[in-house]
Amino acid sequence: MRCAAFWFVIALAVTPPSPMAAENTSGLRFAVTLPPSLGSAPVNGRLLVMLSTDPSEEPRLQIGDRHETQQVFGIDVERAMAGSDVVLDVTAFGYPVQSLTEIPPGTYWVQALLHRYETFHRADGHVITLPMDRGEGQQWNKAPGNRYSTPRQAFVDPMRDEVIRIELDQEIPPIEPPENTEYIKHVRLRSELLSEFWGRDFYLGAHVLLPQGFDDHPEARYPLAIMHGHFQHDFDDFRNIPPDPDLEQPDWDWIATHCPNGHHPQCDEHGYDRVMQQAAYDFYATWTGPDFPRVLAVYLQHPTPYYDDSYAVNSANMGPYGDALTFELIPYIERQFRGLGPWARVLYGGSTGGWESLAAQIFYPDEYNGAYGACPDPVDFRAYTVVNIYEHENAYFAQGPWRQVPRPGQRDYLGQIENTLEQVNHLELALATKGRSGQQWDAWQAVFGPVGEDGYPAPIWDKLTGEIDPDVATHWRDNYDLRFILERDWASIGSKLRGKLHVYCGDMDNFYLNNAVYLLEEFLDNADPPADAEVDYGDRHEHCWNGDHEQINAISRLQYHQRFIPRAVEHWLATAPEGADTTSWRY
């Protein structure tokens, strides 16, 4: 899960979306001209038209997860030609207003964007179109190569028979790859496994932070500290210069109240950007100091056509990422930078990274030696946030004989509800069909689900109505429900996992992820043979709490390396196999 990065909408009446809007010859419509620069090949993608009442920034940057969000409508573009018009009309599905007919007449800032898809001929025989990551971490509004229009004001009246014409006159530029430095090296590896699955070259990457003294100790070999999480352009939490002096000074009262997990849109305005730079500079001092363990620290880079991250497991829809990371990329890193192998590997991370760390340790118990999972995505699908996918019939509502109650999507530490599951899923439906939005619920569906008849992920529930598919739920349980898998397979894997599993979660997690942790804890406490696992909760802490009872969440979330690497070293030294190198790296 992207920490506090769900997308949310305002509840409105539901009208069925059309997968491909058919042009109406009357009524309000937007005619968007595809630029000649798209070339001669047919164009596939998602056309988004946005309306905004706020001129402070582009509408494409105002489609967000809070009540300030602006309006977006979307339609699929299939085999269109450059120079032609694509028409978005009243059949398009929107968020938060679902139909053009519901837009209040008025003057808006209008912008269009084409999120480009590519064609994949997968090894399973399916031919599908998806948005390839282009170095931005699956962000439709920032993806290089996407075309968009310069925002302009227009009077919009759904009662008029009118065509509003838009030219896609802008292109998002490429992102420059990060450069190697004294401490940070960047790795890119073609994956044989993924390339075979996807029918084209697929690459994995990593940002590798070298220990102090790496070049001065050529005889040393090192443990590997793997921080799982979302796509990062660089090793962003390591900085060898002080914070930018022009940045706003931190307003600690505001940060502690409004910015507990660092993702409120106004965090930087209250000095959190400076807080992050200071934490990165402090980590540099700690990392290069005399007392910090000498290890290799890495961020793995494995964005997919469905999300900024593969979830580090093998998947019917995404391919064998678990095997590719474990048996291709990680050994490659260890060969390049003198690693020690499985007994000296640790996994840690929060949210998506928390789930990945636990899942990789469970699915590959012999390949890793310790997992620290903070605020993990749902580890038991009886509590898939607030949905029991095995017993509930509908994900969006609790249905009684006389009323239905919306299921919440996000809360704050006081329990105040900010949105519902129906709302966030309907935003994803406006951004894309067939699970291609690049957002959280579509990502889970792609990782955990079977392949549908059309080659796209089989939905766990109807995106419009919330009706759950029990057959898909069974597939989820048997393959990715971590608590279920542990309980089912404990006789064979329990002894290999003893003392390796550590789980942390705030009991007011914004996305109710603590509910699944309670269920996992119940099993771990009673496992035979004993799990010797650690499960800890932060009182009133929100998302991304990582076990630190002394500092506020906004600070402790920036200190994963300092927190977990020393603990991992203690575990490695206590469990190292006979003859293992426990000395060359301890200088």
Backbone torsions as a table, in degrees:
resi	resn	phi	psi	omega
1	MET	NA	133.6	172.2
2	ARG	-69.2	122.5	-176.0
3	CYS	-53.8	116.1	-179.8
4	ALA	51.6	33.0	-177.8
5	ALA	-118.1	24.4	169.7
6	PHE	-63.0	164.1	174.1
7	TRP	-115.1	138.2	-172.8
8	PHE	-134.5	157.7	-177.5
9	VAL	-136.8	168.7	178.1
10	ILE	-89.6	136.5	-175.3
11	ALA	-67.6	131.5	178.3
12	LEU	-142.2	169.4	176.6
13	ALA	-61.2	143.5	-174.8
14	VAL	-94.2	129.4	170.7
15	THR	-126.2	139.9	-174.2
16	PRO	-61.8	137.9	177.1
17	PRO	-84.1	156.5	173.0
18	SER	-102.4	128.2	-179.3
19	PRO	-58.0	-35.0	178.3
20	MET	-137.6	112.1	-175.3
21	ALA	-64.7	128.1	175.1
22	ALA	-88.9	137.0	-175.4
23	GLU	-65.8	125.5	170.6
24	ASN	-88.2	147.5	-179.8
25	THR	-92.8	-0.2	177.5
26	SER	-144.1	166.9	-178.1
27	GLY	87.5	179.8	-179.5
28	LEU	-72.3	134.5	174.3
29	ARG	-153.5	157.3	178.5
30	PHE	-113.3	123.7	177.3
31	ALA	-104.0	111.9	-175.6
32	VAL	-107.5	120.1	-178.1
33	THR	-85.9	124.7	176.4
34	LEU	-77.3	130.2	-173.0
35	PRO	-73.1	150.9	177.6
36	PRO	-58.7	-25.4	-178.0
37	SER	-64.6	-10.7	177.2
38	LEU	-72.8	-11.3	173.8
39	GLY	91.2	-170.2	-173.8
40	SER	-93.5	-12.8	-178.9
41	ALA	-78.2	150.3	175.8
42	PRO	-57.4	145.1	-175.1
43	VAL	-105.6	131.5	173.8
44	ASN	-121.5	148.1	177.5
45	GLY	165.2	-160.4	178.8
46	ARG	-125.2	121.1	176.1
47	LEU	-92.9	125.3	-179.8
48	LEU	-117.7	131.7	174.0
49	VAL	-116.6	127.6	-174.5
50	MET	-119.4	141.2	176.5
51	LEU	-120.6	135.6	-177.3
52	SER	-137.1	144.7	173.4
53	THR	-98.6	1.3	-172.4
54	ASP	-118.4	113.5	-178.2
55	PRO	-83.6	4.3	-172.2
56	SER	-69.2	-26.7	175.5
57	GLU	-155.1	172.6	-175.3
58	GLU	-63.3	144.4	178.2
59	PRO	-55.9	-34.4	-178.4
60	ARG	-63.0	-19.7	179.2
61	LEU	-98.4	6.3	-176.8
62	GLN	-114.1	9.3	176.6
63	ILE	-91.2	102.2	-169.1
64	GLY	-136.9	-162.0	-169.4
65	ASP	-106.2	14.4	-179.0
66	ARG	-128.4	175.6	-172.6
67	HIS	-66.7	-15.8	178.3
68	GLU	-75.9	-4.3	-175.6
69	THR	-54.5	149.1	175.4
70	GLN	-98.4	-173.4	-167.5
71	GLN	-99.1	140.7	175.3
72	VAL	-137.4	141.7	170.8
73	PHE	-123.9	148.4	-178.7
74	GLY	-141.2	148.1	171.2
75	ILE	-139.3	154.8	174.9
76	ASP	-78.1	143.6	173.6
77	VAL	-112.5	121.4	-176.1
78	GLU	-128.5	114.0	174.8
79	ARG	55.7	41.5	173.2
80	ALA	-82.4	161.1	-178.0
81	MET	-111.6	143.8	175.3
82	ALA	-56.3	139.1	-178.1
83	GLY	92.7	-14.4	179.8
84	SER	-89.4	165.3	175.6
85	ASP	-96.9	136.3	169.6
86	VAL	-108.2	126.8	-172.8
87	VAL	-105.7	124.3	173.8
88	LEU	-105.3	123.8	-174.2
89	ASP	-132.1	-159.2	-172.4
90	VAL	-69.0	-9.2	176.7
91	THR	-82.1	-9.7	-177.9
92	ALA	-70.2	148.9	178.4
93	PHE	-96.0	136.0	-174.8
94	GLY	-127.8	171.7	177.3
95	TYR	-149.0	135.8	-4.7
96	PRO	-77.7	-25.7	172.3
97	VAL	-77.4	129.8	-170.5
98	GLN	-88.1	-16.0	-177.9
99	SER	-135.7	142.3	174.9
100	LEU	-55.3	-30.7	-177.8
101	THR	-66.1	-15.7	-177.9
102	GLU	-95.5	-3.4	-178.9
103	ILE	-69.4	126.4	175.3
104	PRO	-64.5	134.0	177.3
105	PRO	-56.8	137.5	179.4
106	GLY	168.5	177.9	179.0
107	THR	-95.0	127.3	-177.1
108	TYR	-129.8	158.2	165.5
109	TRP	-81.7	125.4	-173.8
110	VAL	-116.0	137.7	178.1
111	GLN	-148.9	145.1	175.5
112	ALA	-121.2	153.2	179.0
113	LEU	-146.2	137.1	174.3
114	LEU	-105.6	113.2	175.4
115	HIS	-89.5	111.7	-168.7
116	ARG	-82.3	138.4	176.3
117	TYR	-109.7	153.7	174.1
118	GLU	-117.9	159.6	-178.0
119	THR	-96.5	133.6	179.6
120	PHE	-120.7	132.2	174.7
121	HIS	-106.5	90.2	-172.6
122	ARG	-75.5	160.2	-178.5
123	ALA	-65.8	-20.4	179.0
124	ASP	-82.4	4.0	177.1
125	GLY	95.6	-9.5	-179.0
126	HIS	-82.5	140.3	173.2
127	VAL	-113.0	117.0	-173.6
128	ILE	-135.7	161.9	177.0
129	THR	-116.6	131.7	-174.4
130	LEU	-145.7	159.4	175.8
131	PRO	-85.2	110.7	177.1
132	MET	-70.2	137.2	174.3
133	ASP	-65.6	140.0	-177.0
134	ARG	-124.3	33.2	176.5
135	GLY	95.7	2.4	-177.4
136	GLU	-105.9	-7.3	-179.0
137	GLY	80.7	45.0	176.0
138	GLN	51.1	57.6	173.8
139	GLN	-117.3	106.0	-173.5
140	TRP	-56.9	-31.7	-176.4
141	ASN	-87.1	-0.7	-179.5
142	LYS	-132.6	7.7	-173.6
143	ALA	-73.7	122.1	178.2
144	PRO	-56.0	139.9	-178.9
145	GLY	93.4	-18.3	174.5
146	ASN	-67.5	140.2	177.4
147	ARG	-98.9	144.5	179.1
148	TYR	-149.3	167.6	-177.1
149	SER	-103.7	153.3	170.8
150	THR	-67.5	126.6	-179.2
151	PRO	-58.7	141.0	175.6
152	ARG	-146.0	157.5	179.3
153	GLN	-83.0	142.4	177.2
154	ALA	-150.8	145.6	174.0
155	PHE	-83.9	125.9	-176.9
156	VAL	-117.2	123.9	178.0
157	ASP	-137.6	108.6	-176.8
158	PRO	-63.0	-14.8	179.7
159	MET	-85.2	-10.2	-179.8
160	ARG	-84.7	147.7	168.7
161	ASP	-89.0	92.7	-168.5
162	GLU	-147.4	144.3	173.2
163	VAL	-110.2	121.4	174.3
164	ILE	-99.3	115.9	-174.4
165	ARG	-93.5	139.1	-177.0
166	ILE	-135.0	134.7	175.7
167	GLU	-105.5	130.1	174.9
168	LEU	-82.6	85.2	-170.6
169	ASP	-97.2	2.4	-177.8
170	GLN	-125.9	154.0	175.9
171	GLU	-133.0	133.1	177.6
172	ILE	-71.1	124.7	-173.6
173	PRO	-74.9	163.0	177.0
174	PRO	-63.4	157.4	176.5
175	ILE	-100.2	125.6	180.0
176	GLU	-70.3	132.7	178.5
177	PRO	-66.6	152.0	179.8
178	PRO	-70.2	153.0	-179.7
179	GLU	-97.8	149.6	174.9
180	ASN	-67.2	146.0	175.7
181	THR	-127.0	-174.6	178.9
182	GLU	-57.9	-40.0	-175.0
183	TYR	-102.9	-30.7	-172.2
184	ILE	-107.0	124.8	177.0
185	LYS	-119.8	147.4	-175.8
186	HIS	-115.2	131.8	-174.1
187	VAL	-116.6	139.1	174.5
188	ARG	-137.7	129.6	-174.0
189	LEU	-136.9	127.8	172.5
190	ARG	-71.4	127.1	-180.0
191	SER	-91.8	119.7	176.4
192	GLU	-64.3	-40.7	-176.7
193	LEU	-65.8	-47.0	-177.4
194	LEU	-73.2	-35.9	178.9
195	SER	-63.5	-38.9	177.0
196	GLU	-65.4	-41.8	-178.2
197	PHE	-65.2	-45.5	-172.4
198	TRP	-88.3	-10.6	178.3
199	GLY	75.5	19.1	176.0
200	ARG	-160.8	169.6	-179.5
201	ASP	-64.3	128.4	174.2
202	PHE	-125.5	140.9	-174.3
203	TYR	-122.0	149.1	170.2
204	LEU	-113.0	156.5	-179.8
205	GLY	-142.8	174.3	177.2
206	ALA	-161.3	147.9	167.9
207	HIS	-104.1	119.4	-174.2
208	VAL	-110.5	122.7	177.1
209	LEU	-98.3	114.9	-177.7
210	LEU	-80.2	146.7	179.3
211	PRO	-73.1	156.8	172.9
212	GLN	-57.3	133.6	177.9
213	GLY	83.9	12.4	-176.7
214	PHE	-58.2	-48.0	-177.7
215	ASP	-73.2	-25.4	-178.1
216	ASP	-83.1	-8.0	-178.5
217	HIS	-129.8	70.2	-177.1
218	PRO	-65.8	-17.3	179.0
219	GLU	-82.5	-13.9	-174.3
220	ALA	-79.3	143.5	169.8
221	ARG	-120.0	152.7	-164.2
222	TYR	-128.8	147.8	168.0
223	PRO	-66.9	164.6	-177.3
224	LEU	-120.8	120.0	177.1
225	ALA	-104.4	111.4	-173.3
226	ILE	-105.3	113.3	174.7
227	MET	-97.6	112.0	176.8
228	HIS	-84.0	151.0	177.3
229	GLY	167.9	-159.5	-175.8
230	HIS	-80.9	168.5	-179.8
231	PHE	-56.0	130.8	174.3
232	GLN	-125.6	137.3	-179.8
233	HIS	-68.0	-29.3	-178.0
234	ASP	-154.3	-178.4	174.0
235	PHE	-80.0	78.4	-164.9
236	ASP	-71.5	-18.1	-178.3
237	ASP	-97.1	28.4	174.5
238	PHE	-132.6	120.4	-173.5
239	ARG	-143.2	123.7	-175.6
240	ASN	-96.3	11.8	174.2
241	ILE	-129.7	154.2	-179.9
242	PRO	-63.5	168.5	178.8
243	PRO	-59.5	152.1	175.7
244	ASP	-58.0	120.6	-176.1
245	PRO	-65.2	-17.4	-179.0
246	ASP	-83.5	-7.0	-178.6
247	LEU	-73.2	152.7	179.0
248	GLU	-61.7	138.3	174.8
249	GLN	-69.5	145.0	-176.3
250	PRO	-64.6	134.9	169.8
251	ASP	-98.4	93.4	-168.5
252	TRP	-67.2	-34.7	178.0
253	ASP	-63.1	-43.7	179.9
254	TRP	-67.2	-43.2	-179.1
255	ILE	-61.8	-44.6	-177.9
256	ALA	-63.7	-31.8	-176.4
257	THR	-90.1	-41.5	-170.7
258	HIS	-108.1	-12.1	-171.3
259	CYS	-128.6	44.3	-173.3
260	PRO	-64.4	-30.3	178.6
261	ASN	-116.2	14.8	168.9
262	GLY	77.9	14.1	-172.9
263	HIS	-124.3	11.0	172.4
264	HIS	-66.1	138.8	-176.3
265	PRO	-61.1	-17.9	-179.2
266	GLN	-101.4	10.6	-178.3
267	CYS	-57.0	-47.8	-176.2
268	ASP	-64.1	-32.4	179.3
269	GLU	-65.3	-20.0	179.9
270	HIS	-109.7	21.5	169.9
271	GLY	95.2	7.3	-176.2
272	TYR	-72.0	-27.4	175.8
273	ASP	-59.5	-40.4	177.7
274	ARG	-67.7	-37.7	177.0
275	VAL	-58.8	-44.4	-179.0
276	MET	-66.2	-41.3	178.0
277	GLN	-65.6	-37.5	178.0
278	GLN	-66.1	-40.8	178.5
279	ALA	-63.1	-39.3	178.6
280	ALA	-66.6	-37.7	177.5
281	TYR	-69.6	-39.1	176.2
282	ASP	-62.4	-38.9	178.9
283	PHE	-65.4	-37.6	175.4
284	TYR	-57.8	-45.7	179.7
285	ALA	-63.6	-41.0	178.9
286	THR	-66.8	-45.8	-176.3
287	TRP	-61.2	-40.3	-177.3
288	THR	-90.5	-3.7	-179.3
289	GLY	-73.6	173.5	-172.1
290	PRO	-75.5	-17.6	-169.3
291	ASP	-107.7	-5.2	-176.6
292	PHE	-85.3	140.9	-178.9
293	PRO	-57.6	143.1	178.8
294	ARG	-90.8	100.2	-178.9
295	VAL	-135.9	169.4	168.9
296	LEU	-93.4	125.5	176.1
297	ALA	-109.5	133.1	-175.5
298	VAL	-135.2	146.2	163.1
299	TYR	-106.6	121.3	176.5
300	LEU	-82.2	141.2	-179.0
301	GLN	-116.3	112.7	-178.8
302	HIS	-147.2	58.8	175.2
303	PRO	-66.7	153.2	-177.9
304	THR	-126.3	171.6	174.6
305	PRO	-68.3	-6.4	179.2
306	TYR	-107.4	-20.1	-173.8
307	TYR	-163.0	173.1	179.4
308	ASP	-79.6	3.7	-169.9
309	ASP	-161.8	144.1	-174.5
310	SER	-88.5	-10.2	-171.1
311	TYR	71.4	8.8	167.4
312	ALA	59.8	29.7	177.2
313	VAL	-133.3	162.5	172.7
314	ASN	-73.6	139.5	-173.2
315	SER	-144.1	139.7	179.0
316	ALA	-61.9	-32.7	-177.5
317	ASN	-92.9	-33.3	-174.8
318	MET	-99.0	-21.6	-179.7
319	GLY	104.0	-178.3	-172.6
320	PRO	-82.2	61.3	-178.9
321	TYR	-67.5	-35.2	179.0
322	GLY	-59.5	-49.2	178.6
323	ASP	-66.6	-39.3	-177.8
324	ALA	-63.4	-43.2	179.1
325	LEU	-69.1	-44.5	-172.6
326	THR	-75.7	-37.0	-172.8
327	PHE	-110.9	-8.8	175.8
328	GLU	-112.9	-62.1	-171.5
329	LEU	-71.2	-49.6	-175.1
330	ILE	-63.9	-45.7	174.6
331	PRO	-60.7	-34.2	177.7
332	TYR	-63.2	-44.3	177.2
333	ILE	-60.3	-43.5	-178.1
334	GLU	-67.2	-33.7	175.9
335	ARG	-68.7	-39.2	-178.2
336	GLN	-69.7	-35.3	-170.1
337	PHE	-124.5	24.1	170.6
338	ARG	64.1	56.3	177.3
339	GLY	-82.9	168.0	-175.0
340	LEU	-100.5	-16.5	179.1
341	GLY	102.8	-173.0	-167.3
342	PRO	-55.9	-37.4	-175.1
343	TRP	-66.7	-19.6	-176.9
344	ALA	-118.1	44.8	174.4
345	ARG	-122.2	134.1	175.6
346	VAL	-125.8	149.7	177.8
347	LEU	-118.6	135.8	175.1
348	TYR	-154.2	158.4	-179.4
349	GLY	164.5	172.9	-179.0
350	GLY	-125.1	149.3	176.6
351	SER	66.4	-118.5	173.3
352	THR	-55.0	-44.0	179.4
353	GLY	-64.4	-30.7	176.2
354	GLY	-66.9	-44.6	178.4
355	TRP	-64.2	-45.3	-178.7
356	GLU	-60.2	-42.0	-179.0
357	SER	-61.6	-45.7	179.0
358	LEU	-67.5	-43.4	-177.5
359	ALA	-64.5	-45.1	-180.0
360	ALA	-62.3	-38.7	178.3
361	GLN	-65.9	-39.8	-178.6
362	ILE	-72.1	-43.9	-176.9
363	PHE	-77.1	-23.5	179.2
364	TYR	-129.3	66.4	-170.6
365	PRO	-64.2	-24.2	-179.3
366	ASP	-89.8	-9.8	-172.6
367	GLU	-97.3	-9.8	-178.6
368	TYR	-138.5	155.5	-176.6
369	ASN	-131.5	64.0	175.4
370	GLY	131.0	132.9	179.1
371	ALA	-137.7	127.1	178.8
372	TYR	-116.8	102.0	-174.9
373	GLY	-107.7	109.3	178.8
374	ALA	-96.2	143.2	177.7
375	CYS	36.8	52.4	-171.3
376	PRO	-68.8	147.5	168.9
377	ASP	-53.7	166.4	-167.7
378	PRO	-51.8	119.4	179.2
379	VAL	-96.9	-0.2	175.9
380	ASP	-149.5	119.4	-173.2
381	PHE	-80.1	2.6	165.7
382	ARG	-72.5	-15.5	174.8
383	ALA	-133.4	64.1	175.3
384	TYR	-78.1	81.9	-158.8
385	THR	56.8	-101.1	-180.0
386	VAL	-112.7	15.1	-177.8
387	VAL	-111.6	133.8	168.7
388	ASN	-98.0	100.7	-172.2
389	ILE	-69.7	-11.9	179.9
390	TYR	-91.5	-25.5	-175.2
391	GLU	-116.2	-33.6	179.5
392	HIS	-73.2	144.2	175.8
393	GLU	-89.5	-26.1	-176.9
394	ASN	-134.0	133.6	-178.6
395	ALA	-78.5	-27.7	-171.0
396	TYR	-89.5	-26.6	-173.6
397	PHE	-137.4	142.6	164.0
398	ALA	-89.3	118.4	-171.0
399	GLN	-103.7	125.2	173.0
400	GLY	-112.4	-177.8	-178.1
401	PRO	-68.0	-22.7	-174.8
402	TRP	-124.1	-10.9	-177.6
403	ARG	-156.6	163.7	170.9
404	GLN	-126.2	143.1	-176.6
405	VAL	-116.2	125.5	178.8
406	PRO	-63.4	139.7	175.2
407	ARG	-83.3	135.6	-176.6
408	PRO	-74.6	154.3	176.6
409	GLY	-106.9	-38.9	-176.3
410	GLN	-147.7	146.7	177.3
411	ARG	-137.8	168.5	170.6
412	ASP	-104.2	-175.5	-173.6
413	TYR	-68.0	-13.2	175.5
414	LEU	-94.4	0.7	179.4
415	GLY	86.2	7.3	-180.0
416	GLN	-75.1	127.3	-174.0
417	ILE	-80.0	133.7	-179.5
418	GLU	-105.5	-21.4	-178.1
419	ASN	-171.4	175.6	-178.0
420	THR	-121.3	164.4	178.7
421	LEU	-65.0	-35.5	177.2
422	GLU	-61.0	-43.2	-177.0
423	GLN	-63.6	-48.7	-176.9
424	VAL	-66.0	-36.6	178.7
425	ASN	-70.0	-32.7	177.7
426	HIS	-71.7	-29.3	172.3
427	LEU	-63.3	-46.2	179.2
428	GLU	-59.2	-35.6	178.8
429	LEU	-67.5	-32.3	174.9
430	ALA	-71.3	-35.8	-178.4
431	LEU	-74.7	-28.6	-177.0
432	ALA	-169.3	153.2	168.2
433	THR	-98.1	170.1	173.2
434	LYS	58.7	28.6	175.3
435	GLY	72.5	25.8	-173.5
436	ARG	-102.7	17.3	-174.3
437	SER	-72.1	-20.6	-175.0
438	GLY	76.4	9.9	-178.7
439	GLN	-102.1	179.2	-165.0
440	GLN	-62.9	-50.7	-174.3
441	TRP	-69.3	-36.8	174.5
442	ASP	-65.8	-35.3	179.4
443	ALA	-65.1	-47.9	177.6
444	TRP	-57.2	-42.4	-179.3
445	GLN	-61.4	-39.3	179.7
446	ALA	-70.1	-39.2	-179.0
447	VAL	-70.7	-50.0	-168.3
448	PHE	-87.8	-21.1	-168.4
449	GLY	-90.3	163.3	170.1
450	PRO	-76.4	170.2	176.3
451	VAL	-81.4	131.3	176.9
452	GLY	-77.5	172.1	-178.3
453	GLU	-60.1	-29.1	-179.0
454	ASP	-87.0	1.6	179.4
455	GLY	93.5	-8.9	177.7
456	TYR	-98.3	166.7	-177.7
457	PRO	-58.0	133.0	174.6
458	ALA	-68.1	124.3	-175.2
459	PRO	-65.4	138.1	172.7
460	ILE	-71.5	-29.2	172.8
461	TRP	-148.7	160.2	176.0
462	ASP	-62.6	121.3	-173.5
463	LYS	-62.5	-28.3	-178.2
464	LEU	-84.4	-45.7	-171.6
465	THR	-101.0	-23.2	-177.2
466	GLY	88.1	5.6	-178.8
467	GLU	-69.9	124.9	-173.7
468	ILE	-84.0	139.3	176.9
469	ASP	-94.3	109.6	-175.5
470	PRO	-65.7	-29.5	178.9
471	ASP	-67.7	-41.3	176.8
472	VAL	-66.2	-38.2	178.5
473	ALA	-59.8	-38.1	178.2
474	THR	-63.6	-41.2	176.4
475	HIS	-61.0	-44.3	177.3
476	TRP	-57.1	-48.5	-176.7
477	ARG	-59.7	-48.2	-172.5
478	ASP	-70.5	-21.3	-172.4
479	ASN	-115.6	-24.3	-171.8
480	TYR	-139.6	-2.1	176.2
481	ASP	-78.1	101.9	-170.0
482	LEU	-61.7	-41.7	178.5
483	ARG	-64.2	-44.7	179.6
484	PHE	-60.7	-44.5	-178.6
485	ILE	-65.2	-41.8	177.3
486	LEU	-59.6	-48.0	-178.3
487	GLU	-65.4	-41.4	-179.8
488	ARG	-65.7	-40.2	-170.5
489	ASP	-107.8	10.1	-171.8
490	TRP	-59.7	-34.2	-178.7
491	ALA	-59.3	-31.5	-177.8
492	SER	-96.9	-27.4	-175.3
493	ILE	-113.2	-11.7	-173.4
494	GLY	-57.2	-44.4	-178.1
495	SER	-66.1	-28.0	179.8
496	LYS	-76.5	-19.6	-176.6
497	LEU	-103.2	-0.4	-175.5
498	ARG	-59.5	124.1	177.5
499	GLY	78.3	4.1	-175.5
500	LYS	-99.2	-16.3	-171.6
501	LEU	-102.3	124.8	-179.7
502	HIS	-133.2	126.3	-173.7
503	VAL	-131.5	135.2	-179.0
504	TYR	-133.8	142.0	178.8
505	CYS	-160.3	139.1	171.9
506	GLY	-71.3	141.1	-178.4
507	ASP	-79.5	-0.8	169.4
508	MET	-121.5	40.5	177.0
509	ASP	-51.7	133.9	-175.1
510	ASN	-57.8	-29.1	-175.2
511	PHE	-111.5	19.5	173.5
512	TYR	63.5	27.3	-177.8
513	LEU	-71.5	-18.4	177.1
514	ASN	-65.0	-24.9	-179.2
515	ASN	-61.0	-41.9	178.9
516	ALA	-71.9	-34.3	179.0
517	VAL	-63.1	-38.1	176.4
518	TYR	-57.1	-42.0	-178.4
519	LEU	-69.9	-38.1	175.5
520	LEU	-64.8	-42.6	-180.0
521	GLU	-59.6	-39.6	180.0
522	GLU	-57.9	-40.9	177.3
523	PHE	-70.7	-48.0	-175.6
524	LEU	-60.4	-34.5	179.9
525	ASP	-67.3	-24.1	-174.6
526	ASN	-115.8	10.6	-176.6
527	ALA	-67.3	145.5	178.0
528	ASP	-136.9	112.2	7.9
529	PRO	-68.8	161.1	-174.8
530	PRO	-58.8	145.6	179.3
531	ALA	-85.1	-26.7	-173.1
532	ASP	48.1	40.5	-179.1
533	ALA	-89.0	162.1	176.8
534	GLU	-116.1	127.3	174.0
535	VAL	-131.2	127.8	-175.7
536	ASP	-139.3	149.0	-177.3
537	TYR	-125.4	143.4	175.9
538	GLY	-100.8	120.5	-177.2
539	ASP	-64.7	118.6	178.5
540	ARG	64.3	13.6	177.3
541	HIS	-82.1	145.0	-179.1
542	GLU	-92.5	-161.2	-173.0
543	HIS	-62.1	146.1	176.6
544	CYS	79.9	15.6	172.9
545	TRP	-67.7	135.2	-172.3
546	ASN	-122.3	24.3	175.1
547	GLY	99.5	-1.3	-178.9
548	ASP	-87.3	110.0	-179.0
549	HIS	-87.7	-3.8	-173.1
550	GLU	-99.9	-30.8	-173.8
551	GLN	-114.7	161.7	176.0
552	ILE	-71.3	156.2	-175.9
553	ASN	-58.0	-37.0	-177.2
554	ALA	-63.1	-22.7	177.7
555	ILE	-94.8	-48.9	-174.3
556	SER	-63.9	-28.1	179.1
557	ARG	-67.3	-13.4	179.2
558	LEU	-96.9	8.6	-172.2
559	GLN	-129.5	34.7	-179.2
560	TYR	-60.7	-44.7	-176.4
561	HIS	-63.0	-48.1	-179.3
562	GLN	-64.3	-31.4	-175.2
563	ARG	-77.9	-42.8	-168.4
564	PHE	-102.3	-25.9	-179.4
565	ILE	-63.7	-47.0	177.6
566	PRO	-60.5	-36.3	178.0
567	ARG	-66.7	-38.2	178.8
568	ALA	-64.1	-39.5	179.6
569	VAL	-60.0	-42.9	177.9
570	GLU	-59.2	-42.2	-179.7
571	HIS	-67.1	-43.0	-179.7
572	TRP	-61.2	-45.4	-178.2
573	LEU	-64.4	-31.6	179.9
574	ALA	-79.0	-19.6	-173.9
575	THR	-121.8	7.1	-176.7
576	ALA	-60.0	135.9	178.1
577	PRO	-67.7	160.8	-179.1
578	GLU	-59.8	131.7	178.6
579	GLY	86.4	0.5	-179.0
580	ALA	-69.5	150.6	179.0
581	ASP	-79.6	101.7	178.5
582	THR	-110.0	11.7	-173.2
583	THR	-123.5	-36.3	-169.8
584	SER	-62.6	-28.1	-177.2
585	TRP	-95.1	-0.9	-177.7
586	ARG	-102.8	65.8	179.5
587	TYR	-108.7	NA	NA
